[in-house]
Amino acid sequence: MDSTPFSKQCEIMADALVELAGISVWEDLFADYNLGFPLAYSVHHEYAEVNADGANFITDAWSAFCKALNLDEFANHDSLDSMLADL
């Protein structure tokens, strides 16, 4: 199985930042990865481009996000809704 493409990771993380912001259970994750999630949002919305070092912030946040959801970070995830539906 292919992994979620980087651009799709950014899209899902951007959606998560918007949809899950303010929900107490997610506050620590967003605080711990306070560069990765906003950077993914910026990349997805084409406000920023990312180099290899910046991409590491995003992939680290992606890994933590998948772990928080108890999902395989190397699986191919289609959307935030599908990831949350698997809970």
MIVO-788924 format. One record per residue (C-alpha): x, y, z; residue number from 1; residue in one letter. Coordinates in steps of 0.001 Angstrom, whole numbers, padded with zeros to 6 digits, always signed. Layout:
PT        px        py        pz     i   aa
PT         X         Y         Z   NUM    A
...
This chain:
PT        px        py        pz     i   aa
PT   +000000   +000000   +000000     1    M
PT   +001235   +003499   -000810     2    D
PT   +001673   +006083   +001905     3    S
PT   -000340   +009279   +002017     4    T
PT   +001329   +011742   -000359     5    P
PT   +002954   +014748   +001280     6    F
PT   +000466   +017160   -000321     7    S
PT   -002446   +015115   +001052     8    K
PT   -000818   +015048   +004501     9    Q
PT   -000710   +018849   +004368    10    C
PT   -004363   +018996   +003312    11    E
PT   -005485   +016674   +006105    12    I
PT   -003410   +018506   +008713    13    M
PT   -004773   +021864   +007506    14    A
PT   -008303   +020494   +007888    15    D
PT   -007446   +019150   +011344    16    A
PT   -006062   +022491   +012444    17    L
PT   -009307   +024210   +011442    18    V
PT   -011800   +021542   +012512    19    E
PT   -010184   +020388   +015759    20    L
PT   -008880   +023718   +017058    21    A
PT   -010286   +024592   +020437    22    G
PT   -011102   +020999   +021350    23    I
PT   -009237   +020329   +024559    24    S
PT   -008114   +016794   +023688    25    V
PT   -006143   +018179   +020705    26    W
PT   -004591   +021211   +022429    27    E
PT   -001420   +019416   +023555    28    D
PT   -000772   +017928   +020106    29    L
PT   -001198   +021283   +018386    30    F
PT   +000998   +022947   +021014    31    A
PT   +003709   +020295   +020736    32    D
PT   +003740   +020564   +016944    33    Y
PT   +003144   +024310   +016776    34    N
PT   +005289   +024583   +013648    35    L
PT   +004211   +021466   +011760    36    G
PT   +000458   +022016   +011676    37    F
PT   +000527   +025718   +010725    38    P
PT   +003251   +025048   +008171    39    L
PT   +001152   +022253   +006625    40    A
PT   -001795   +024669   +006520    41    Y
PT   +000343   +027284   +004798    42    S
PT   +001718   +024808   +002260    43    V
PT   -001727   +023406   +001480    44    H
PT   -003180   +026869   +000886    45    H
PT   -000097   +027879   -001132    46    E
PT   +000896   +030628   +001302    47    Y
PT   +004335   +029071   +001645    48    A
PT   +006719   +026627   +000051    49    E
PT   +008721   +024244   +002178    50    V
PT   +012285   +022993   +001939    51    N
PT   +013513   +019654   +003304    52    A
PT   +014053   +021037   +006805    53    D
PT   +010555   +022500   +006906    54    G
PT   +009074   +019292   +005540    55    A
PT   +010529   +017491   +008557    56    N
PT   +008340   +019609   +010861    57    F
PT   +005304   +018540   +008865    58    I
PT   +006180   +014848   +008697    59    T
PT   +006953   +014779   +012428    60    D
PT   +003560   +016337   +013140    61    A
PT   +001901   +013875   +010720    62    W
PT   +003471   +010961   +012548    63    S
PT   +002303   +012266   +015923    64    A
PT   -001185   +012954   +014572    65    F
PT   -001515   +009407   +013235    66    C
PT   -000240   +007988   +016520    67    K
PT   -002789   +010081   +018440    68    A
PT   -005496   +008548   +016240    69    L
PT   -003945   +005091   +016582    70    N
PT   -003600   +004875   +012786    71    L
PT   -000741   +003704   +010614    72    D
PT   +001198   +006776   +009502    73    E
PT   +002393   +004857   +006436    74    F
PT   -001106   +003971   +005225    75    A
PT   -002774   +005965   +002467    76    N
PT   -005348   +008207   +004155    77    H
PT   -007898   +010020   +001985    78    D
PT   -009277   +012678   +004313    79    S
PT   -009572   +013861   +007879    80    L
PT   -013152   +012577   +007994    81    D
PT   -012091   +009077   +006973    82    S
PT   -009303   +009113   +009549    83    M
PT   -011684   +010193   +012307    84    L
PT   -014299   +007665   +011180    85    A
PT   -011843   +004854   +011887    86    D
PT   -011807   +005716   +015576    87    L
